[in-house]
Amino acid sequence: MNNYLNDMTLFVEVVKARGFRRAAEAMGMPNSTLSRRIGGLEKSIGLRLLHRTTRKIELTEAGRIYFERCKRIVDEARLAHEQLGEIQAQPGGVLRASLPVDFAVTYLAPLIAEFAGLYPGIAFEFDLTPRRVDLVSEPFDVAIRMGEPENSQLIARPLASLTPCLYASPGYLDRSGEPGRPADLARHECLNILKGDSWTLRDGKRTVTVPAGGRFMLNSVGMIRRLATLDLGIILMPEEVVADELAGGKLRRIMPGWHGTPQPVHAITETRLLPAKTQRFIEFLRERLRR
């Protein structure tokens, strides 16, 4: 039975890595050994689980069914070992997380430093590229994401909600004047994410959609924030993302009665069965972000 469980674990790793070579490298074992073990598993079951070609592997119908069951069993077994280990020691291992670049640098960094101090046994690997990592095929424990979750197959745990507000630099306001109401924004330079050229604003009673065009449209929050400090226009962003610029006087809030649509922040995982290091990290962020 123990060999069965080991071979099921190997099978799950091959499917997740989408090939024998990458799975063998990740587990530090010879490719030939891995292939032989999966062949033995197929023989003992009496069904072909994988179609092998020179370039890739594909699951058979039986393989798809087996993978879904195996994955749950392997996750449960791994967690059982980890939870027993927790009785004797604090969580450890490498926590691999994908983080939103600007929110992480401005706001999460001090929280991560505090968390690292609480759990000295955990090491960290952070991916701060803007791309949406694939939690199924890439070795990430968790992704922190702003906005509504896109993939219903993944598990999204709400952490907080951030409300975007309007900001501009003193230099821009001296040169262009200060808008007093949403309609005034049509006469101003608005620095906007590529997805749209309008903003939806609320004041508690009313909701209005106003033009938010300008000479610059781009896909980097950090660059938009930087251009705003260089007197190039008005931005709509959560205070948590522009905290440093506000503290340094490079930006100030305008039209304080109005704000944008609140943005949820989620912790996204591939499974509900989480190792202790990931559970603690998510719980810690949820508690701190909701303060």
N, C-alpha and C positions, 0 to 999 in steps of 0.2 A: 504493500500500500504506500509506503514511504517513497519508493521509486516512482510509483504512479504519480504522486503529487509533485515530485521533482520534475518529471517529464512534462506534466501539465504546465508547470512554471516555465519550462523552456519553450514549450509551444506558444504560450501567451507572449513571451518576449520576442519570438520570431515574428509573430503577426504584428505586434506593435512596432517593431523595427522595420517591417516590410521587407525582410530578407534575412537569409542565414548569416551572411558575412557581417552585416552591421550588428546583429544580435550577438554573434560570437565575439566580436570585438568588445561590445559593451559588457559581456559577462566574463571576458578573459579566458575563453576556452577555444580549442581548435574548431574550425568550421566543420571538419570531417566528423568530429565527435558529436557535435550538435546535430548534424544531418542524420547520423546513425541513430541517435536517441529518438528523434522525431519519427524516423522510419520504423523503429521498434514500437513506438506508441501506436502508430497507424496499424501495424501488424497485430498488436494485442487487441485493438478495438475491432479490426476487421473492416475498416473503412478508410478510404483516402481522404485526408484532411486538407492537403495542399496540392495545388497544381504548380509544378516547378518549371520555370523556363530559365534560359541563360541569364535573363536580365532582372526578373522579378518573381515573386511568388503571389499566388492568388488563392483565396479560400474556396474550397468546394462548398456545396450546400451543407453537407454534414459538418465541414470545418467551421462554418459560420455559427451553427447551433452550438457546437462544442466549445468554440471560443467564448461565447457569451456566458456559458455555464462555468467554464474553467476560470475565466477572469474573476468572477465573484468568489469562487472557492479559493483561488490563490490570494486575493486581497484579504479575505477573512483569515486565512492561515497566517499571513504576514502580520496582520493587526493583532492576532492573538499572541504572537511572540513579542511584539512591541509592547503591548499593554502589560504583559507579565514583566517585561524588562523595566517598565516605568515604576513598578513597585520598589525596585532597587535603586533606580537612578533617574535623573532628570532626562528629558528628551534630548536626543543627540542626532548626529548625522548631518548631511548637507541639505539645506532647504533651497530648492531651485524655484525662483519666482520671476514672473514677467510683470513689469511695472510700467505705468504711464510716465513718460519721461519727465515732464515739467512738474506734475503733481508730486512725483517721487522726490525730485531734487529739492523742491521748495518746501514741501509739507511732510512727506513721509520720512525723510532722512533722520530727523531727530527722534521720531518714534521707533525707527529701526535701531538706532543707537541704544535707545532705552531697552528694547526687547533683547538685543544682543547682550546687554549687561545682565539681564535676568536669567538668560539661558546660555551660559558659557560653553556648553557642549555642542551647540549648533553652529555649523559653518554656513556661509551664504554664497549663492551664485545668483546674481540678478541680471536679467536681460531688460535693457531700457530702450530697445529699438521700438519705433512706432508700429511695427507690423503686429498683426494678431497671430500669436504663436498657436500651433496646433497641439492642444493638450493631450490628444490621443496618441500621436506618433512621436512627439518630442518629450524629452524627460523633465517636464516641469511639474512641480507639485501644485502650484497655484498661480493664477494670473489675476492681478488687480486691474479692473477695467472701469472707466467712466462711461456713462450712458447705458441705454437698455441692452441687455444681453442679446446677442445675435443668433446663438446656436442653442436651440431648445434641448439638444441631446446632452448638454453639459449642466452641471449643478451650479446655480448662481445663488450666493448668500449675500443679502444686502448688508452693507457696512455703514453707509451714511448717505446723505443727500446734500449736494453743494448748490448754492444759489448764485447764478451769474449776475453781476452788477456792472454798471457802466463806469469806465475809468478813462482819463486822459491826462496828459502831462501839463504842467503849468505853462510850458512854452507854447504848446498847441493852443491852449485856451486863451493865452494872451494874444495870439495871432488871429485866431478864428472866432473868438467869442465862445460863450458857454451855452449849450442848448438848455432850454427850460422845460420842454415838453417833447414827447416822442416825435411829433410832426417836424420839429426843428432838425432832426437827424438827417433828413433828406438833403439839407444844405451843407452837411459836414462830410469829412473823410472818415469812413468807417473801415477798420481793419478786420477782415473777415476770413473765416475758414472756407475752403474751396466749395463746400457743399451748398452754399446758398448766398443770396444777396439781399436777404431781409431778416429782421429780428422780430421775435414775438416778445412783447413786454407786458408786464402786469403791475398794477398798483394796489392790489388787494380787492378792488371792485371791478375794474375794467381790464380787458385784455385787448391789446392792439398789435397789429403787424405793420411794421414800418420798413421802408427801403433802407438798406444798410450797405450801400455801394461805396466804391472808392477806387483808387488807383492800384491798390494792392489786394490780391486774394491769394492765399497760400495755405499749405497744409501743416504748418508747424506752429504750435502754440507758443513755443519759446521765441521764435522769430517774430510773431505778431506782438508779443509782449515787449520785445526789444525795440521794434519799430515805434511802438507807442511811446516809449521813453525818449525816443529821438524826435518827438514832436510831429509824428506823421499821421496821427488820427486817434479815433475813439475806439475802445475795445469793450467787448461784453464777455466777462470772465468771472469765475468764482474768486472771491477774496483770497481763498487759500492758495491760489496759483500765483497771485500778484502780491503776496504778503511782503516780500522783501522790497519791492519797488514802492509800496505804500509807506513802509517804515522809513525808507530813505528819502521820501519826498519827491521821487521821480514820477509818480503817478498820484492822482487823487480822484476820489469818487465824485461823479457828477449825477444830476437828476436822482437824488437819493430816495425819492418816493417810488421809483420804478426799478424793477428787476426782471431778469429773464426766467425761462422755464427751469425749475430745479433739475439738476443732473444727478441721477443715482450713481453710487459707487458700489461695485460688487466684487466679491472674491469668487472667482470662477475655478471650479475643479472638475476633473473628469469623472469622479466617483464620489459617492457619499461616505465611502470607507476611507478615512484619512488617518495617516500616521500622526503620532503625538506632536511632532515638530510643526506640522501644517495646522493641526487643530489649534494649538496654542497661539500661533502667529495670527490666524484669522480672528480668534477670540480677542486677542490683545488689540488688534487694529479696530475691531468693532467697538470695543469699550472706549478707546481713546478718541476715535473719530466722532462718536456720539456725544462726547462731553460738551 
